[in-house]
Every structure is written in structure tokens, then in C-alpha cells.
Amino acid sequence: MTGGPALRVSGLSVAYGDVVAVHDATFSVAAGEACAITGPNGNGKSSILMGIAGLVRRRGGVEIFGDPAPNGDVRWAARHGLTLVPERRQLYPDLSAADNVVLGCYPWTRSMRRARRSGPFSKAIDLFPEMRPHLRQPAGTLSGGQQQMVAIMRGLASDPRILAVDEPCLGLAEAVSRRVYDALASIHAAGTTLIVVEEAPRRALMICGRRVEVRNGVAGAP
């Protein structure tokens, strides 16, 4: 079920020095919707997500559930319910898988004990029960698919209202990719607004009802 806008992006532009990665992206995502952002590699999809999440400076407007997002403030975005699962996972390799998931609780608690006893942490761990034997294992020793599972669990542990996932199946075998998408579908079915960045729309559209196409830094309807 969808409602009012969870995310509204108006004229968003992102540049790295003189190189413009995103130009005038405008779109919205309704509360409870699953939306894909698709397009060829190198066309600005990840830069759009990073601009929305406050990881890079941007021009243009971003609203999260009606509240204007300050420019370049990732903490504000996280506190207002937007969580980004970044491309290539970006885990802390020397920390255990469980401790990486605990870090996802940072927007609402700084207590590891409280985090480990919390509902969001338990929900995140339950998402991939096959990972339970590996929770004490250093994240850097896990396979690529296992690391992606930990990254998604870490995102879910933040108790997000909007979960944005960047290239969730990059470099993964087909069977693992299906497992990842099954988990994303269950997150969306539980009511979380979902944004998925994918180069190939076919896979994303298995769970997303709509997509935004990005080409040469410009976002619009396909």
C-alpha cells in the first residue's frame, strides 16, 4: 500500500569538481512503494542516492516525509528514517558480522547492549537465518554474498522508514542474488519504502512496481 511522498527529489544535481554526475534529477517515491532506479553503469545512479542520503554535496531539494533535508548531512537523513546500503557493502572487515549489524542501530542508540536486545536488531538477524553460524566471524572473511547479507542486515537494524540499496547483486552468483531479492521483498512487504539501484531493470522490477531511468546524469520516466 502506498501513501503520500516518502521521498521527493527536485532538481537534484551532483558534481565532482568540474565533472557533473547528475543533472536536474526530479522524482518522488510514495510511502510504502518499491521503486527501482535503473540505467547503465557510470550514468549517475549511485550519485543520486549519495546526494539524497547526504554523503555528497548537492544542488536542488530533497524532502524526506515532507521535511527538507539539509545539504550534505548524512546524520540528519539517518535520523529521519533514510538508510543507504552502499554499493560494495563497505563493512568493517575486522569487526564480526554481528558487530557490523549493531552499527546499524547507531541512529537511535549508542549502546551495544541495548542494540543487541532491541527489536530492530533481532529483526535484522532473523532476515537471513543462514547467517547465524557466521555472526562471530570477521566480516572480511565472509564470502561476497554473505557480506551483502550483513550489509542489508545492518541497514535493516537502523529501523528505516526508507531503505535505499545500491547494486545489491553486484558480483554475486544468481542463486545468491535471488536470495537477496527474496529478503528485499520481505522488507518491503513489512511496510518499508524501498529504493533499489540496478543496472538491469529486469531483476529490480520483480519486486518494484515502478522505475526511474537515469542516462547521462538525467533521471526520468523510462
N, C-alpha and C positions, 0 to 999 in steps of 0.2 A: 504494500500500500504506500502511496506517495502522498506528500502534503505540500506545504509551502517550500520556498527555496531553502535548502540546507547550505548551498554554496552559490554565490553569484560573483561572476568574474566579468569585469567591464574594462575593455581597452587595455588589457594587461600586456606589457612589453618587458622583455628581459634582454639585457646586453652584457657581453663580457668584453670590456674595453670598447673597441670600435666594431666588434662583431655583434650584430643583432641576432639573437637566437629565437626570440618570439616577438611578433609584431601585432599588436591590437587584437589579442585574443578576447573574445566575448562569448560567454555561455553561462548556463546555470544548471544546477543539479538539484532536483527536488528531494525533500526529506524522505528517506526510505527507498530512494531509487538506486539502481545499479547502472552506472554509466561507464562506457569504455572511451578512452582517448587513444586513438589509433593513428597510424601513419608510418612512413619509412623511418629507419634509424637516422639520427642526425638532423631531424626536422623540427625539434623543439619540444617534444612531448615531456621529457623529464624536466626541462627548464620551466615549463608551465607549472608542474607540480611543485618544484622548489620555490618558485615565486609565490605560489599560493600558501605554502607552508612557512614562508618567512626565512628560508635558508639562503636566498639570494635577494638582492635589492631588485625592485621592480618599479615600473611606472604603471599607472592605472589602478583600478579599485578592486578590492576583494572583500566580500561580506560573508561571514560565517553565521548562519541562522540570524541574519539581519543586522549583525554588529560589524561595523567597518574594522578590518584588520589593519593594525599598524604595519608600516613597511619594514620588512626585514626583522620581524620579531617572532622567532620560532616558538618562544615560550608562551606568548600570547595565543598563538594558534593552537598549541597543545592544550592549554588551559581551557580553551573554548571548544574543545572536542575534536579537533582535526589531528589525526595521526598519519604520518607518512612511513610506509615500509619502503626503504630506498632500494634502488637498483643495486645488485651485487651484495645485498644483505647488510654489509657494514656492521658486523658483530665485533665484539671484543674477543679476540681469539684465545686469550689466556684465561678468561673467565669461563666458568662452567655454563652449560646451556641454560640451567635454571637461573643462574645469576644474570645472564643476559635478559631473560624474561622478566626478572624482578625489576630491572632498569626501566622497563616499560611502565611501571607503576609510578615513576617519578613525577608526572604532572599532578598527582593528588596525594602522594605520601613520600616521605624521605626515610621511612623506617623499613628496613629489610624484614624485620619480624612481622610488622603489620602487613606488609605487602604479601608475604608468604601465606598469611592466614586469610587473605582477602578473597572475596568472590571473583573479581576480575582475574586474579592470578590463577585461581582454580579453574575458571572457565577457559583460560588460555592453555593451561596444561591439558585439559580434557579434549581440546580441539584435535590434538594428534596423540592419541594414546600409545601409538607405536614408538613415541619418543621417550616414554617413561624410563626405559632401561639406560638411556643416554643422558639423563638430565645432569648427572655429576661430571660428565665428560667435558673437557675443554672444548669450546666451540670450534676452535681452529683445527681440531682433529676429526670433526664430523664431515660427512660427505656433503657435496653441494646441495643435494635435495634435503638432507637433514638440516643444514644451515638455513635453507629457505623456510623450513617449517618453524625453526626457532625465531627467525625474523618476523614471521607472521604472528607467532605466539606473543612475542614482545610487543608488537603493535596492538594486539587484542588486549593485553594486560593493562594498557593505558585507559581502558574503558571508553573507547572512542565513540563519538556520535557520527563521525565521518572517517572511514578508513580508506586511505589512498595507497594503492600498491603499484609500484613501478616495476614493470617487466618481471612478473612473479615466476615465470618459467624459463628465464634466460639460462641456457646451457644445461637444462635438465632433460632427462630421458622422458619419453612420452608417458610411461606409466606413472612416474613421479609427478609430472605436470597434471595428469588427471586427478591425482590425489590432492594436489594443491588447490585445484579449482573446485573440487568437492568441498574442501574446507572453506573457501571463499564463499561458495554458495550457501553454506550453512550459516556463516556470519551474516550474510545479507538476509537470509530467511528469518533470523532472530531480530531484525529490525534496524541494523546498522546501515547507514548510507554508504555505498561502496563506489569507489572510482578505481578503475583498473587501466593502466597504461600497457598497451600491447602493440607490437609491430604488426602482427597478423590479426585482423578482426575476427576471423572465424572462431578462434578459441574463446576470445573475450565475450562474443555475442552468445555463447552458450548460456551465460548467466546474466548478461547485461541487456536490457531492453532497448538501449539507445547508445549511439556513439557520436563522438566529436572527432572529426578528421583534422589532423594537423599536417600541413605541407608547406615547406619553406617558411616555417615560423608563423603561419597564419592558421587559425583554428576556425572551423565552421562545420556546417552540416555536410555529410558525405554526398 
